[in-house]
């Protein structure tokens, strides 16, 4: 195999890959062996038609498409290595020559990692962040924990009210006609949760068990099901049950049951520490984002469109994986929202460009600082990956290719580059101290350990 590299404008390149005629011939023969069982010609048993007969009847190029795909897929990874270029996009493939007895030639147009004119990365000013935890925030967190341990108690002596959990049957109709998905039995619904359409839950309040009544709603104009968007609907509802949450008292007994602590004061102190850790992590994330954004603005680089498209494709795939982990595929999501894959990809391109710019400047900082990663640090990272997947370390290592190991090394360099930027940043005293979003998604919440009881020992 020979590979020629032609540098193009805007950090693009064209690779011309040439392979011996023998490799094309082998791929054609393999394609014939796979397809012959599906080809029927009078006078021959199915699967026994000679290749020469098939080519004479259908043309010599009958197996070219599958053969070309096989040769390209098999040779392109090696062509990347032989080119010596840092390729950062999927290839745009064109077949130049495919003919029996002649070398197979194809081109791959790709984006190369663009050069970065790095801006000033030390002394970046960042906004001060308030990480103070207030007493009200501690009490609110404790209230959440009490709510998690609330028990549901059946209610029979009063009407339904906000925050109750009701059991209902319902059947919806628009203009007197029932619609798909508008009927359910034994549906649990927490009033005030805004799980259903606006004004649905409020109309259940005040009703008693056994009541049958109508709920009148209007679907939003932007409703995911176009046939219902903006339509008035009537739901025939039967209230079958009411339960309320009974929240436990915050006392030493509760604390002892749900945590490793014995007293309310110890539990409250631990909650405060957890919130402080969360806010500090959120503050660190905010500073990182702010500093990297400032560095990107102070740096110069030209991102090839093919690189952005590849990153956007990857983001769409990751989004699909997240949806699947929640039991919802990308196609179902598209049906519910009226979104298309192209529209989703378009929406992600701006963020894709920001992701690329951030990564490139951080890699440039790592290079400027001559950051190196020890083998033991890579091994530690692989060990964490194995632990996360519940796999033996040797099994995880067997799955990691040289390029993936190189990617792990680069990731670790980038993390160290971020550390250098933050350690050398300065708080901008002219700016007002900012609050941070200290939600549970910022840092994994430290759950108080359950205290072992005698029966657990």
N, C-alpha and C positions, 0 to 999 in steps of 0.2 A: 504494500500500500504506500502511495505517496500523497503528501498533503502540501498544497501550496496556499499561502495566506496573502490575500490582497487587502490592505488597509483601506477603508472607505472613510467618508466624512462622518462626523458626529459619533465617534467611537464605535463605528460599525466595521465589520470585516466580512470578507467572503472567502470561505475555505473551498478549495477545489480538491476533491478526494478522488483518487484513481485506484482501482483495484484490478488485479489480473483477470483475464478472461476466464481462467479456470474457476474462480470463485463465483462468477456469474453463472457458469455452466452448472456448477454444483447446486446453486440455488434454484435454477430452472428445473433441474432433475428432481429436487426435493418438492417443488411445487407440483410437478407432474404426478409424483407418487401420492401426494395428498389429495389431488383432485380427480385422479383417474376413476375412482369408484363412483363418482357422481356423473361421469360422462358415458352416455349410451350411443353407440353407433351400430347400425344394422350389420350383422355378419360377425360381430364380436360379442363375447360374453362381457357383461358389465364388470368393469374393473380390470379387464384384460386387453383393453385397446392399446396398441403400441403408441408411444409418444409421437413417432414420426407420422402416424396416421392422423392423430389429433391435430398436429401442427399443419398438416397438409390441408385438412378440412377447415380449420378455424383460423389459420394463419400462424406464422412462427412466433408472433408476439402474444399468443394466447396465455402464456404463463409469465409474461414479463412483469406484470403489476405485482403479483405476489413475490416473485423472485427479487425484484428491486427493493420491496419493503423489507424482505429478509436480509439482504446484503447491507442496506443502510442501517437497520437496527443493530446489526452485528458489528459494523465497522465504525459507526460514529463515535462511540465512547473512546476507542483507541485513536481516532482521528483528532479528538480534542486534546488528548495527551501529547500526541506527536506535534500538534500545532504550537504547543508551548504558550498559548494565549489564555488569559483569564476570561473565560466566556461566561456571561451573566444573563443569557436569555435562551429561550428555546430556539432551535434553528428553523429557518425558512428554507425548505429543501426543494431543489430543482434537479431533475435528471437531465444530464447533458448528452450522455451516450449510453445506449443499451442495445447491443446487437451481438448475436452469437459469434464467437470467435474473436471479439474485440474487447479491450479493457472496458470495464464499467466505470463511468465517470459521473459524479454528481457534485453539486455545489450546496453549501450551507451558509446562508447569510445570518450572521449572529451579531449580538451586541457584545462589546468588550467592556471590562470594568473601566470606567472613565477616570481620567486623572483629576485630582482634587488640589486646588490651590487653597491650602488650609489657612483659616483666619486665626486670630488670637484666641487661644484656648485656656490661657491662665489669666486670672484676674477678672473673669466674667462676673458681672453684677447680677445677683439674684434677689428676688423679693423676700424680705423677712417673713417667716411663717410662725404663727402662734400655735404652739402645741400644748397650751394649758388645758387641763381637764377640769371642768367645773363640777360642782356638787350636783347640779341638775342633770348633767350628762351621766354621772355615775348612777343616780337614781333612775334615770330613764333606761339605762342598760339593765339594772336590777329588775325593773318592771318587765322588760322583755323576757328575762330569765324566769321570772315568776309565771309569765304568760305561757311559756313553753311547758311548764309543769302543771298548768291548770287541768282540771278534769271536767269532763262534760257530764252534766246532770240533767235528766229529763224534767221538763216543765209541763205541768198539766193544769195549773190553776190561774193562768193569766194569758194575755194575748202576746203575740210575738213582738219583740222590740229590737232596736239596733244592737248589734253584736251577738244576737242569738244565732244559733245554727238551726236551720229549719230543714225538714224533709218534705219535699213536694213532688207532685206529678204536675206536668204542664203540657199543653198542646197549643202551638202557635199557628196563626193563620193570617194571611194578607188578603183583603177583599173576599173573605169567606173561604179562601182556599188554603189548605194546609201546605206547608213547604218543608223541603228536606232539612233535617237537623233541628226542626222546631218542636220535637216531641221527646219527652223523657219521663221515666218513672223512677221513684225513689231517689231523686236528685238531692244531694246535700248542698246547702248554700248558706254561707255566713252573711248575714245582713250587715250592710255597711262596708263589705269588702270590695264592692264595685266590680265583682266578677262578671255580672250580667250587664245588659244594656242599661244605660242611664235611666233612672226612675223605676226600673223593674223591682229592685229590692225594697225601695221605700213603700211600694204599694202592698207589700206583704205585711209590713208592720201594722199592728192593731188587729190582725185577724187571729182567730183561735183555731185549735186543732179541730179538723172536720169541716172547716169552712171551705166552700167552693166559690170562686170569684174570678172576675176578669181583671187582667193587668193590661193596660194600654200603653204602648211605647211607640217610638219612632226610630227606625234604624238610622245611624249616622249617614250623611251624604258620602263619606269616604269608606263605607263598610266594604269589607273584603269580598262579600258576595254581591256582585253587581245587580243581580235581579232583586235584591232586597234593599239596596242603598236608597236612603231617603224615604222608604215606605213606612206607612203606619201599620202596626200589627197589633193583634189582640191575642193574648195568651190566656187560655182557660186553665186556672190553677186550683189544685186541691192541696190544702195544708194538712199533712199527715203526722207531723211531729215537731216538737220544739225542744231544743236542749240549750242550756246556758253553760258558760265556762265559770267554774269556781276557782279563783286564784288562791293559792296557799298564802298563809301569813309568812312574812319574813321574820323568822326566828332561828334560834340555834338549832332546833330540830330539823328545820328545812335545810339549813346550811350543811348540817352533818349528813343528811340524806343525799344531797346532790353534788357535794364537793369533797375535797380532801381536808376541809377546814372544820373547826368546831364552833366558831362563834361568828356572829354577824359582822363584827368589826374586822375580823380576818378576811371574810368573804368580800366585804366592801373594799378593803385595801387591795385585794387581788383584782377585783373588777377595775379599780382605778389604774392599776399597773397595766392591765390589758389595754385599756383605752389609751394610756400614754404611749404604749408600744405601737398601737395602731396609728395614732396621730404622728408619731415620729417617722414611721414608715411612709405615711402619706406625704409628710413634709419632704422627706428625702426624694420621693417620686416626683413631687412638684418641682423641686429644685433641679433634678436631673432633666426633666422635660424642658424647663425654662432655659437652662444653661445650654443644652444641646440645640434647642431652637435658635438661641442667640449665635451659637457657633456656626450653624448652617447658614444663617443670614450674613455672617461675616466671611464665609468661605465662597469659593467659586468652583462650579462644576457643571457639566452639561450631561444630563441624563438621557441616554438613548430611549426612544419610545418603546422599542422592543423590550428593554429591561423593565420599564413600567408595566407593560402588558403582561410580562411573565410574573411579576410580583402580584399584579391584580388577579391573575388566574390562580395563583397560590392562595391568595386571601379568600377567593370564592370557594376553593376546595376546603380550606380550613373551616369556613363558615358552614359548609355542607357537613363536615365531620362533627361540628358542635351541635348542629340540628339533629343529626342522627343519634348522637349521644343522649338527646332528649326525646327520642322516639319520633322525630319528625324529619323526613327527608327534604332535600332542597326542592324537588318537584312539587311536593305538597305545599311547601311554603310559598312557592310561586303561584299556585292555584288560589291559596287563601288571600294573598296580598295583591294579586294582579301584576306582580313583578315578573320581569324576564331575566334570563341569565345575562344577556347583553347589557340591560339596564343596571343590574346589580354590579356588573364588572365596571361599567362607566362610573357608577357612584363611588367605587373603591379606588379609582385611579389616582385621585388627589392624595388620599392617604397612602397609597402605594408609593407615590413619588416622595412623600415626606419620610416614609420608612427607609427608602433607599438613601436619601440624602443624609439622614441621621446615621445610618450604618456606615456610609462612606467616610463621613468626617471622623467618626470614632475609630475606624480602622486607620485613618490617616494619623490620628493622634497616637495610636498604638505604635505605628511605624516611626513617628517622630521621636517618641520616647524610648524606642528600642525595647519595647516590652517583650519579654519572653515568658513562656509557660513551661514549668517543669513537668516531666512525665508523671510524677506522682499526683500533680493537680488534675491532669487529664484522667488518670486512673480513679481519682476520687469522684470526678464528675460521672464517669461511667458507672461507678458503684452506686451513686445516687439514682441514676437512670434505672439500674437493675432493681434497686429497692422499690422505686415507684411502680415498676411493672411486675413486681413480685417474682423476679427471675434470678436464677443463680448468676453470679458475675461472669462465669465462663461462657454461659449461654448468651449473655448480652454482648460480650466481646466478639463472639463468633458472628454476630449480626452486623457489627460495625465495620464498614469498609474504610480503606485508607482516606478516601475523600471525606467521609463522615467524621473520622477522627480529626482530620484537618479542620473541619467545620467547628468541632468542639473546641479545638485550640484557638480558633479565631474568636469564637464567642467569649472565651475566657479573657482574651486580650481586650476585647471591647469592654467587658466589665471593668477591667483594670483601668482602661482609658477613662471611663466614666468616673471612677474613684479619683483619678488625678484631677479631672476637671472640677469636681465638687470640692475636693480638698483645697484647691487653689482659687475657689470662687470667693466673692465678697458680697456681703449683704448690702443692698442699696438702701441706705438710711433715709433717702429722700422719699421712699415709698412707704405707704401705710402697711402695717403688718397684716398679712393675709390669713384668712381661715382656710383650712383644708377639708376636703371631703374625707372623713375618717370612716367611711362605710366598711362593711364586712368584706367587700371585695378588694380592699386595699391591702390588707394583711390577714392571713388566716387567724381567726380568733382563737385565743388560748382558752380552751375549755377546761374549767376546773376539774381535776381528776376526781372520779368517784371514789369515795372512801370505802375501803374494804370493810365489810361487815363480818361478823363471826362466821356466818354461814358461807361466806365467800372464801374463807381461808382454808 
